[in-house]
């Protein structure tokens, strides 16, 4: 007999539902402070339906979207649990990992004046890099 959708899950049931080994769930608990299953006497873990949904979001971000652990931690800091939950359900587009850790200029919500200031700063940085490359004998 299977459990209902609102029933608590043991670590083995959660691992089977998410298709990850149990040790991965234990490891994620050490890396993500927001993963806190209930623990009964003797330390036995019980995962609530909300816990499973969060774990599903973490798994999606790590295993399918290519996020790092630090990236998921930052996403949680920026978007909260709702962002992780939505990543697991596909309700909204998941934020794409940003190469180098910085968004592109087109991804930043700025007015024209702010965009112009950033563009000017970028031009200054490119010129400074060219001067440094010339001093170091690079092409």
C-alpha positions in Angstrom: 0.0 0.0 0.0 1.4 3.4 -1.0 1.3 6.5 1.2 -1.0 9.5 0.5 0.4 12.7 -1.0 0.4 14.4 2.4 2.1 11.6 4.3 5.6 12.0 5.7 8.4 10.1 4.0 11.3 8.3 5.5 14.7 9.0 4.0 14.5 5.8 2.0 11.1 6.7 0.6 12.3 10.3 -0.2 15.4 9.0 -1.9 13.3 6.6 -4.0 10.8 9.3 -4.9 13.6 11.7 -6.0 15.8 9.0 -7.5 18.9 9.9 -5.5 20.8 7.9 -3.0 20.1 8.4 0.7 23.6 9.7 1.3 23.0 12.5 -1.2 20.0 13.7 0.9 22.2 13.6 4.1 24.9 15.5 2.2 22.5 18.2 1.0 21.4 18.7 4.6 25.0 19.7 5.5 25.2 22.1 2.5 21.8 23.7 2.5 20.5 25.1 5.8 17.0 25.2 4.4 16.7 21.4 4.2 15.6 20.4 7.6 13.5 17.2 7.8 11.8 16.4 11.1 13.9 14.1 13.3 12.3 11.6 15.7 13.9 9.9 18.6 17.1 8.2 17.5 17.6 10.7 14.7 15.3 9.1 12.2 14.4 11.6 9.4 10.9 12.2 8.2 10.4 14.4 5.2 7.2 16.5 4.9 5.6 17.1 1.4 7.1 20.6 1.4 10.6 19.1 2.1 10.2 16.8 -0.9 9.2 19.7 -3.1 12.3 21.7 -2.0 14.5 18.7 -2.6 13.0 18.2 -6.0 13.9 21.8 -6.8 17.5 21.4 -5.5 17.9 18.2 -7.5 16.6 19.9 -10.7 19.0 22.8 -10.3 22.0 20.7 -9.5 21.5 17.7 -11.8 19.6 19.2 -14.7 20.4 22.9 -14.9 24.1 22.6 -14.0 24.1 24.8 -10.9 26.8 24.4 -8.3 26.1 24.1 -4.6 27.1 27.7 -4.1 24.8 28.7 -7.0 21.8 27.0 -5.4 22.7 28.7 -2.1 22.8 32.1 -3.8 19.6 31.4 -5.6 18.0 30.5 -2.2 19.4 33.7 -0.8 18.0 35.8 -3.7 14.7 34.1 -4.3 13.9 32.2 -1.1 12.2 28.8 -1.0 9.6 29.9 -3.6 12.3 30.0 -6.2 13.5 26.5 -5.3 10.0 25.2 -5.3 9.2 26.6 -8.7 12.4 25.2 -10.1 11.2 21.7 -9.2 7.7 22.1 -10.6 8.6 24.0 -13.8 6.0 26.7 -13.1 8.2 29.4 -14.2 11.4 29.5 -16.3 14.4 28.6 -14.2 17.1 31.2 -14.0 20.0 30.2 -16.3 23.4 29.8 -14.7 25.5 32.8 -15.5 29.0 32.2 -16.9 31.6 33.8 -14.8 29.1 34.8 -12.1 28.0 38.0 -13.7 24.8 38.7 -15.8 25.2 40.2 -19.2 24.3 43.9 -19.6 21.1 43.0 -21.4 19.9 41.0 -18.3 20.1 43.9 -16.0 17.0 46.1 -15.5 18.4 49.6 -15.9 17.2 52.9 -17.4 19.0 54.3 -20.4 21.3 56.6 -18.2 22.4 53.6 -16.1 22.9 51.5 -19.1 25.0 54.2 -20.7 27.2 54.6 -17.5 27.8 50.8 -17.5 28.6 50.8 -21.1 31.1 53.6 -20.6 32.7 51.7 -17.6 33.0 48.6 -19.8 34.7 50.6 -22.5 37.2 52.0 -19.9 37.9 48.5 -18.7 38.4 47.1 -22.2 40.8 50.0 -22.9 42.7 49.4 -19.6 43.0 45.7 -20.5 44.4 46.6 -23.9 47.0 48.9 -22.3 48.0 46.2 -19.9 48.2 43.6 -22.6 50.5 45.9 -24.6 52.7 46.5 -21.6 53.0 42.7 -21.0 53.7 42.0 -24.7 50.5 40.2 -25.3 48.5 40.6 -28.5 
